[in-house]
Amino acid sequence: MTLREKISLFPHSPGVYRYYDSAGNVIYVGKAKDLHKRVAQYFVDPSRLTRKTAILVSKIADAQYSVVNSEADALLLENNLIKQYKPRYNILLKDSKTYPWICVTADPYPKVFLTRRHQKNGSRHFGPYSSVMHARALLELFSTLYPLRTCNNKISADSILRGRMRPCLNFHIGKCRGCCTGAISQKEYNDNIEEIVRLLKGGGKEMITHYRSMMEAAAADLDFEQAAVFKEKMQALEKHYGKSVIMNEGVGNVDVFSLVFDAEEAYGNFLRLHDGAIIQSLDLGFKLGIEESREDVLSFFIGEIESKFGRLSEEIIVPFLPNLEIEGSEFRIPVRGNKLALLELSAKNARELRFNTLRQQEHSDPEEFKLKVLSELRDALGMKVLPVHIECFDNSNIQGTNPVASCVCFRDARPSKKDYRHFKIKTVVGANDYASMKEVVNRRYSRMLQECPEDLPQLVVIDGGKGQLAFAYEALAELGLTDRLTVVGLAKRLEEVIRVGDPYPLFIDRNSQALKVLQQIRDEAHRFGITFHRNLRSKAQVKSALTDIRGVGGKTEQRLLLHFGSVARIAAAGREELAALVGPKLADEIKSALTGEE
């Protein structure tokens, strides 16, 4: 696969991309809100590139990417990787502490301030923050809730007793409680500090709820100025909880492994963190052997990484325990917190690798890709045969008007548009989706049994929940087809698969090709049905407005619409203009019917 073809398969997700030269060295690291669009810009029109960018593009031999959850995460990860690889074509940062942290000092009366360098005197640090504005807003919040000292004085019990210090202006204007003069006890002051620490550690959700209720109460009392103050405090806390998992001081030095399994392959992602910052990310695919357990695959993956990067960290985060032990390292399966978030981020990258690999197979070997997708769908639904022929039904009506249904057909996981069918509901009165579904399923397969019984589908998908599925199954049972095909419902709200006789819905992996095929055929049935329904409604509106008028036939209707373009323009036309086309008597009839004029 060429580099351009590989880049065309990059996902539309936020993340970081890396360019490699022919020797395998990282020569550029970049961030993107949309990886696909951003990277494609380098290769669309070379004439639009600057001279330096053109030189960079000429040296690119390979490209890789890592997906993240947000643009802020991409910014942080880009920064980490630039420091790690020092790519030739990146602007290298001189300061290794680029992003700000909030520091709580270890003094008897601690200070809380913003810093870009860690203090080595026992102080506690929280962050980092991708936005300095967010961090400063938090400090402003803390100073409002808990007026703290900002001076550099060394305050102790002895200095307070001796009365050597005089309160500064901040004390007099209410921005400091005056700990230097003993106006606040050391215990009370440090209790405030611990509340700030709890907020910084993530215990502020209750305060968000509190400030929201205070804001609403103030607004109800028409005290909008105070409501705005509470709103600012609430938003500052909400921004704090948007803190990134890309960098987190509390995580330390860890390695993270994740695996996603397919029928015959596994896809893995490895992340390495140093001092809480992701500094390496690697994706690997594995061809599974016969009777290979997932523990064996994870053990092999870990061994491969150790051979590439040397000794692993003392703490290794895994989704399940492998079949090996590593001296000096401990395996852990997180259940909450930042480490679980890191494992989920790693798994997200592994799923992206799997999806991208399948798309590459679709380009390079369509037959193998088709077989893989259909096999995955067969296994997910517990079918005995491959669903080579799939049909999907959907109902469309608005308040019972012009009820119609659609049937779309997929063969070999691709739309077969020549087999699409429309149905006008004939036996059901009003908006009864259940009875309408039974009617169209019965009509479709009773006719197919008469004309081409050998072409029955292996899988029938019903757009809807248990009710629609039950009536569709009833129609198939009356035709004696329940043993010859599989029928399922696909409910849109949670994309759950409903099966006949099973009280619990089936949830297929959202990143699997099997679910994507079901979603595609369901969406196509909906689109096809809505288009037909819209056309019928348009014809019905024209018919009720024109052809119900005495003296207006099909040719007159056509002549009027060709001349005026719409019924509204016909109604707005003058009698003389209408009379010139249809005569004065019929012009009066049309004017009276459309506008009520006598």
C-alpha positions in Angstrom: 0.0 0.0 0.0 1.4 3.4 -1.0 1.8 6.3 1.5 -1.1 8.2 0.0 -3.4 5.2 0.3 -2.4 4.7 3.9 -3.0 8.4 4.8 -6.4 8.2 3.1 -7.4 5.7 5.8 -6.6 8.0 8.7 -9.7 8.5 11.0 -11.7 11.7 11.4 -10.7 12.0 15.0 -8.5 14.3 17.2 -5.0 13.0 17.6 -1.3 13.2 16.9 0.5 12.2 13.7 4.1 11.2 13.2 6.2 11.3 9.9 9.1 8.9 9.5 12.0 9.0 7.0 13.4 6.0 5.1 15.7 5.2 8.1 12.7 5.0 10.4 13.5 8.2 12.3 10.7 10.5 13.4 11.1 13.7 11.4 7.9 15.5 12.3 5.1 15.4 15.0 1.9 17.3 14.6 -1.5 17.5 16.2 -4.9 17.7 14.5 -8.6 18.1 15.4 -9.3 15.9 12.4 -6.4 13.6 11.5 -7.7 12.6 8.1 -8.2 16.2 6.9 -5.0 17.6 8.4 -2.6 15.0 7.1 -4.3 15.0 3.6 -3.5 18.7 3.2 0.2 17.8 2.9 -0.4 15.7 -0.2 -3.3 17.2 -2.1 -1.6 20.0 -4.0 2.2 20.2 -3.7 2.2 23.6 -5.4 0.5 25.2 -2.4 3.2 24.1 0.0 5.9 26.4 1.3 9.4 25.5 0.4 10.2 24.1 3.8 7.0 22.0 3.9 7.7 20.7 0.5 11.2 19.5 1.6 9.6 17.8 4.6 7.0 16.0 2.4 9.7 14.8 0.0 11.4 13.0 2.9 8.3 11.3 4.3 8.5 7.5 3.9 5.9 6.4 6.5 3.2 8.0 8.7 1.6 6.8 11.9 -1.0 8.3 14.3 -2.4 8.1 17.8 -6.0 9.0 18.5 -6.9 10.9 21.7 -10.2 12.2 23.3 -9.9 15.9 22.6 -7.9 18.7 21.1 -6.4 19.5 24.5 -5.2 15.9 24.8 -3.6 16.2 21.3 -1.8 19.4 22.3 -0.3 17.7 25.4 0.7 14.5 23.6 2.3 16.4 20.7 4.3 18.3 23.3 5.5 15.1 25.0 6.5 13.4 21.7 8.4 16.4 20.4 10.4 16.4 23.6 11.0 12.7 23.3 11.9 12.4 19.6 13.2 16.0 18.9 12.1 15.7 15.3 14.2 17.6 12.8 11.4 19.6 11.3 9.6 20.6 14.5 10.2 23.7 16.6 11.9 22.2 19.6 10.9 23.7 23.0 13.7 24.9 25.2 11.7 24.6 28.4 10.9 21.1 29.4 8.1 22.3 31.7 5.9 23.8 29.1 2.4 23.4 30.7 1.5 25.0 34.0 0.8 23.2 37.3 -0.9 24.4 40.5 1.6 24.1 43.4 0.7 23.8 47.1 3.8 24.5 49.2 4.8 22.5 52.3 5.0 25.6 54.6 3.2 25.8 58.0 0.9 28.3 56.2 1.0 26.9 52.6 0.8 29.1 49.5 -1.1 28.1 46.4 0.2 29.4 43.1 0.9 28.7 39.4 4.2 27.3 38.3 5.9 25.7 35.3 8.7 24.1 37.3 8.3 21.6 40.1 9.4 22.6 43.5 11.8 20.1 45.2 10.9 21.0 48.8 8.0 18.6 49.4 5.4 20.8 47.7 2.4 19.1 46.0 1.6 19.7 42.3 -1.6 19.3 40.4 -2.2 19.4 36.7 -0.9 20.0 34.1 -3.4 22.4 32.5 -3.5 22.8 28.7 -5.0 26.3 29.2 -3.3 28.8 31.5 -6.7 30.7 31.7 -8.4 27.6 33.2 -5.6 27.3 35.9 -5.8 31.0 36.7 -9.6 30.9 36.9 -9.2 28.1 39.5 -6.7 30.1 41.5 -9.2 33.0 41.4 -11.9 30.7 42.6 -9.8 29.5 45.5 -8.8 33.1 46.5 -12.6 33.9 46.6 -13.6 30.9 48.5 -10.6 30.7 50.8 -8.6 34.0 51.1 -5.0 32.8 51.1 -1.7 34.5 51.6 0.4 35.5 48.5 3.4 37.0 50.3 6.8 35.4 50.6 7.2 35.9 54.3 8.3 33.0 56.4 5.5 32.7 58.9 5.8 30.6 62.0 4.2 30.4 65.4 7.2 32.3 66.9 7.0 35.1 64.4 3.3 35.5 65.1 3.9 35.6 68.9 6.7 38.2 68.6 4.4 40.3 66.5 7.1 41.1 64.0 4.8 41.3 61.0 2.2 43.9 60.1 -0.8 42.9 57.9 -0.5 44.0 54.2 -3.1 45.6 52.0 -4.6 42.2 51.0 -5.7 41.7 54.6 -7.4 45.1 54.8 -9.3 44.5 51.5 -10.4 41.0 52.5 -8.1 39.0 50.1 -6.1 37.4 53.0 -7.2 36.2 56.4 -4.0 37.7 58.0 -2.2 34.5 59.1 0.9 36.6 59.7 -0.8 38.3 62.7 -2.6 35.2 64.0 -6.0 36.4 62.8 -6.6 32.9 61.6 -5.4 29.7 63.3 -2.9 27.4 61.7 -5.5 24.5 61.9 -8.3 26.6 60.2 -5.9 27.8 57.5 -4.7 24.3 56.7 -8.2 22.9 56.7 -8.9 25.4 53.9 -5.8 24.2 52.1 -7.0 20.5 52.4 -10.4 21.5 50.9 -8.5 23.1 48.0 -6.5 19.9 47.6 -9.7 17.8 47.5 -11.0 20.0 44.8 -7.8 19.6 42.8 -8.0 15.9 43.2 -11.5 15.7 41.7 -13.8 16.1 44.7 -15.6 19.2 43.4 -18.6 17.6 41.7 -20.7 18.3 44.7 -19.6 21.9 44.6 -20.6 22.2 41.0 -24.1 21.0 41.9 -24.1 23.5 44.8 -23.0 26.5 42.7 -25.6 25.5 40.1 -28.4 25.5 42.6 -27.1 28.8 44.1 -27.0 30.3 40.6 -30.6 29.2 39.9 -31.8 30.6 43.2 -30.1 33.9 42.7 -31.6 34.1 39.2 -35.0 33.3 40.6 -34.6 36.2 43.0 -33.7 38.4 40.1 -30.2 38.9 41.6 -28.5 38.4 38.2 -25.1 39.9 39.3 -24.7 37.3 42.1 -26.0 34.6 39.7 -23.2 35.5 37.3 -20.6 35.1 40.1 -21.9 31.6 40.9 -21.9 30.7 37.2 -18.2 31.8 36.9 -17.3 29.6 39.9 -19.2 26.6 38.5 -17.6 26.9 35.1 -14.2 27.2 36.6 -14.7 23.9 38.4 -16.2 22.3 35.3 -13.1 23.3 33.3 -10.9 21.7 36.0 -12.7 18.4 35.5 -11.8 18.6 31.8 -8.2 17.9 32.8 -6.3 15.6 30.4 -5.2 12.0 31.0 -2.3 12.6 28.6 -0.3 14.0 31.5 -1.0 13.3 35.2 1.6 13.6 37.9 -0.1 11.1 40.1 0.4 8.2 37.6 4.2 8.3 37.7 6.2 5.8 35.5 4.0 3.1 34.0 3.6 1.0 30.9 0.1 0.4 29.5 -0.9 -2.6 27.3 -4.3 -3.2 25.6 -5.5 -5.8 23.1 -8.5 -6.1 20.8 -9.3 -9.5 19.3 -10.7 -10.5 15.9 -11.5 -14.0 14.6 -7.9 -14.7 13.5 -6.0 -11.6 14.5 -5.3 -9.4 17.5 -4.4 -5.7 17.6 -2.4 -4.2 20.4 -1.4 -0.7 21.7 1.4 0.1 24.0 1.8 3.4 25.9 4.8 4.4 28.1 4.5 7.1 30.7 7.4 8.9 32.4 6.5 11.2 35.4 2.9 10.9 34.3 3.5 12.0 30.7 3.0 9.8 27.7 6.3 9.6 25.9 5.8 6.6 23.6 3.0 5.0 21.7 3.2 1.9 19.5 0.6 -0.2 17.6 1.2 -3.9 16.7 -0.9 -6.5 15.0 -0.7 -10.3 15.6 -1.7 -13.2 13.5 -3.2 -15.8 15.9 -2.1 -19.4 15.9 -4.3 -22.4 16.6 -5.9 -22.4 20.1 -4.0 -19.3 21.1 -5.4 -17.9 24.4 -5.7 -14.2 25.0 -3.2 -14.5 27.9 -0.6 -16.0 25.6 -1.1 -13.2 23.1 -0.7 -10.6 25.8 2.5 -12.3 27.1 3.9 -12.4 23.6 3.0 -8.7 23.1 4.8 -7.7 26.4 7.9 -9.7 25.4 8.0 -8.0 22.0 7.9 -4.6 23.6 10.6 -5.5 26.1 12.8 -6.6 23.3 12.3 -3.3 21.5 12.5 -0.9 24.4 14.4 -2.7 27.1 13.3 -3.1 30.7 9.7 -2.4 31.5 8.4 -0.1 34.2 7.8 -1.3 37.8 4.0 -0.9 37.2 2.4 -2.4 34.1 -1.3 -1.7 33.4 -3.1 -4.5 31.6 -6.8 -5.4 30.8 -6.2 -8.9 32.1 -3.3 -10.9 33.6 -0.8 -12.4 31.2 0.8 -15.9 31.5 4.2 -14.6 32.7 5.9 -12.8 35.5 8.6 -10.1 35.1 11.1 -9.6 37.9 10.8 -6.1 39.3 7.5 -5.4 37.6 3.9 -5.7 38.9 0.8 -6.2 36.7 -2.3 -4.3 37.6 -5.9 -4.2 36.3 -7.4 -0.7 37.1 -11.0 -0.4 38.0 -11.3 3.4 38.4 -9.5 6.7 38.2 -6.7 7.9 35.9 -5.1 4.6 35.2 -8.4 3.1 34.0 -8.7 6.2 31.7 -5.2 5.5 30.3 -6.2 1.8 29.7 -9.3 3.0 27.8 -7.2 5.4 25.8 -4.8 2.6 24.8 -7.8 0.3 23.9 -9.2 3.1 21.7 -6.0 3.2 19.8 -6.0 -0.6 19.4 -9.6 -0.5 18.0 -8.5 2.2 15.6 -5.6 -0.1 14.4 -8.1 -2.9 13.9 -10.5 -0.7 12.0 -7.7 0.8 9.8 -6.3 -2.7 9.1 -9.7 -3.9 7.9 -10.1 -0.9 5.7 -6.7 -1.6 4.2 -7.8 -5.1 3.5 -11.0 -3.8 1.8 -8.7 -1.8 -0.6 -6.1 -4.6 -1.2 -8.3 -7.7 -1.0 -12.1 -7.0 -1.3 -13.0 -10.7 -1.3 -11.1 -11.4 2.0 -12.6 -8.3 3.6 -16.1 -9.3 2.6 -15.7 -12.8 4.0 -14.3 -11.3 7.3 -17.2 -8.9 7.7 -19.9 -11.5 6.9 -18.2 -14.0 9.2 -18.1 -11.4 12.0 -21.8 -10.7 11.5 -22.7 -14.4 11.4 -20.8 -15.0 14.7 -22.3 -12.0 16.4 -25.9 -13.0 15.6 -25.3 -16.7 16.2 -26.2 -17.7 12.7 -25.3 -21.0 11.0 -24.7 -19.6 7.5 -23.1 -16.5 6.1 -25.6 -13.6 5.7 -24.7 -13.1 2.0 -28.2 -11.7 1.3 -29.6 -9.3 3.8 -32.9 -7.3 3.6 -34.1 -4.6 5.8 -37.6 -3.1 6.3 -38.7 0.4 7.5 -42.1 2.1 7.9 -42.7 5.8 7.1 -45.7 7.9 7.8 -46.6 11.3 9.3 -49.7 11.3 11.5 -51.0 8.4 9.5 -50.8 10.2 6.1 -49.5 8.3 3.1 -48.2 5.3 5.1 -45.5 3.5 3.1 -42.7 1.0 3.7 -39.4 0.3 2.2 -37.3 -2.8 1.7 -33.6 -2.5 0.8 -31.3 -5.4 -0.1 -27.6 -5.9 0.5 -25.6 -8.7 -1.2 -22.1 -9.4 -0.1 -22.3 -6.6 2.4 -22.9 -4.1 -0.4 -26.2 -2.3 -1.5 -28.0 -4.1 -4.4 -30.2 -1.2 -5.5 -32.0 -3.1 -8.3 -33.6 -5.2 -5.5 -34.9 -2.3 -3.5 -38.7 -2.2 -3.2 -41.4 0.4 -2.1 -44.7 -0.6 -0.6 -47.9 1.4 -0.2 -49.8 0.2 2.9 -53.1 -1.3 1.7 -54.8 -3.1 4.5 -53.9 -0.9 7.6 -55.8 2.2 8.5 -54.0 5.0 10.4 -50.5 5.1 11.9 -50.1 1.5 13.0 -46.4 0.6 12.6 -46.8 -3.0 13.9 -49.6 -4.0 11.5 -47.9 -2.2 8.6 -44.7 -4.1 9.2 -46.6 -7.4 9.2 -48.3 -6.5 5.9 -45.2 -5.6 4.0 -43.1 -8.6 5.3 -46.0 -10.9 4.3 -46.3 -9.3 0.8 -42.6 -9.3 0.2 -41.9 -13.0 1.0 -45.2 -14.5 -0.2 -44.4 -13.1 -3.6 -40.8 -14.2 -3.4 -41.9 -17.7 -2.5 -44.0 -17.8 -5.7 -41.5 -16.2 -8.0 -38.0 -17.1 -6.8 -37.9 -19.2 -3.5 -34.3 -20.0 -4.0 -33.4 -16.3 -3.6 -34.6 -15.9 0.0 -32.3 -13.8 2.2 -30.3 -15.4 5.1 -31.0 -12.4 7.3 -33.9 -10.0 7.7 -33.4 -6.8 9.7 -36.4 -4.8 11.1 -35.9 -1.1 11.8 -37.5 -1.0 15.3 -37.9 -2.6 18.6 -39.7 -5.6 20.0 -43.1 -4.7 18.7 -42.2 -4.4 15.1 -40.0 -7.5 15.3 -42.8 -9.5 16.8 -45.3 -8.7 14.0 -42.6 -9.3 11.3 -41.9 -12.7 12.9 -45.6 -13.5 13.0 -45.8 -12.8 9.2 -42.8 -15.1 8.6 -44.3 -17.8 10.8 -47.5 -17.7 8.7 -45.4 -18.3 5.6 -43.4 -21.1 7.2 -40.1 -19.3 6.9 -38.9 -19.0 10.5 -36.6 -22.0 10.1 -35.2 -20.8 6.8 -33.9 -17.3 7.7 -32.9 -15.2 10.7 -34.8 -12.1 11.7 -33.6 -9.4 14.1 -34.6 -5.9 15.1 -32.2 -3.0 15.3 -33.3 -0.3 17.8 -31.7 3.1 17.0 -31.5 4.6 20.5 -28.7 2.4 21.8 -28.0 0.4 18.6 -29.1 -2.8 20.3 -30.0 -5.9 18.4 -33.3 -7.4 19.4 -33.8 -11.2 18.9 -37.1 -13.2 18.9 -37.6 -14.9 22.3 -34.6 -13.3 24.0 -35.6 -10.8 26.7 -32.2 -9.2 26.7 -30.9 -7.1 23.8 -27.6 -8.0 22.1 -25.0 -5.2 22.1 -22.4 -5.6 19.3 -19.1 -3.8 19.6 -19.6 -0.3 18.3 -16.3 -0.4 16.4 -17.0 -3.7 14.7 -17.7 -4.0 11.0 -20.7 -6.3 11.8 -22.6 -3.4 13.5 -21.6 -1.0 10.8 -23.2 -3.2 8.1 -26.4 -3.4 10.2 -26.4 0.4 10.7 -25.7 1.0 7.0 -28.6 -1.2 5.8 -30.9 0.3 8.4 -30.0 3.9 7.5 -30.4 3.1 3.8 -33.9 1.6 4.4 -34.8 4.7 6.3 -33.5 7.0 3.5 -35.2 5.1 0.8 -38.5 5.0 2.6 -38.5 8.7 3.5 -37.7 9.7 -0.1 -40.7 7.7 -1.3 -43.0 9.1 1.4 -41.9 12.7 0.7 -42.7 12.3 -3.0 -46.1 10.9 -2.3 -46.9 13.7 0.1 -45.8 16.3 -2.5 -48.1 14.7 -5.1 -51.0 14.5 -2.7 -50.6 18.2 -1.8 -50.7 19.2 -5.5 -53.6 16.9 -6.1 -55.7 18.2 -3.3 -55.0 21.8 -4.2 -55.6 21.6 -8.0 -57.1 18.5 -9.3 -60.0 18.6 -6.8 -61.1 21.9 -8.4 -64.1 21.3 -10.7 -62.9 21.6 -14.3 -59.2 21.1 -13.6 -57.9 17.9 -15.2 -54.4 16.5 -15.6 -53.4 18.6 -18.6 -54.7 21.8 -17.1 -52.9 21.1 -13.9 -49.6 20.5 -15.8 -50.1 23.6 -17.9 -50.6 25.8 -14.7 -47.6 24.3 -12.9 -45.3 24.7 -15.8 -46.3 28.3 -16.2 -46.4 29.5 -12.6 -44.0 26.9 -10.9 -46.0 26.3 -7.7 -49.6 26.3 -6.3 -48.7 29.4 -4.2 -47.9 31.4 -7.3 -51.1 30.2 -8.9 -53.0 31.5 -5.9 -51.2 34.8 -6.1 -51.7 35.3 -9.8 -54.3 37.8 -11.1 -57.6 36.7 -12.7 -56.5 38.1 -16.1 -53.3 36.1 -16.2 -55.2 32.9 -15.2 -57.9 33.6 -17.7 -55.3 33.9 -20.5 -54.3 30.3 -19.8 -57.6 28.5 -18.8 -60.4 30.9 -19.7 -62.3 33.3 -17.4 -64.8 30.8 -16.0 -62.2 28.3 -14.9 -60.0 31.1 -13.6 -62.8 32.2 -11.3 -63.2 28.6 -10.0 -59.4 28.3 -9.3 -59.2 31.7 -7.6 -62.2 30.9 -5.5 -60.9 27.4 -4.5 -57.4 28.6 -3.7 -58.0 32.0 -2.0 -61.7 31.9 -1.1 -62.4 35.0 -3.3 -65.8 35.1 -4.9 
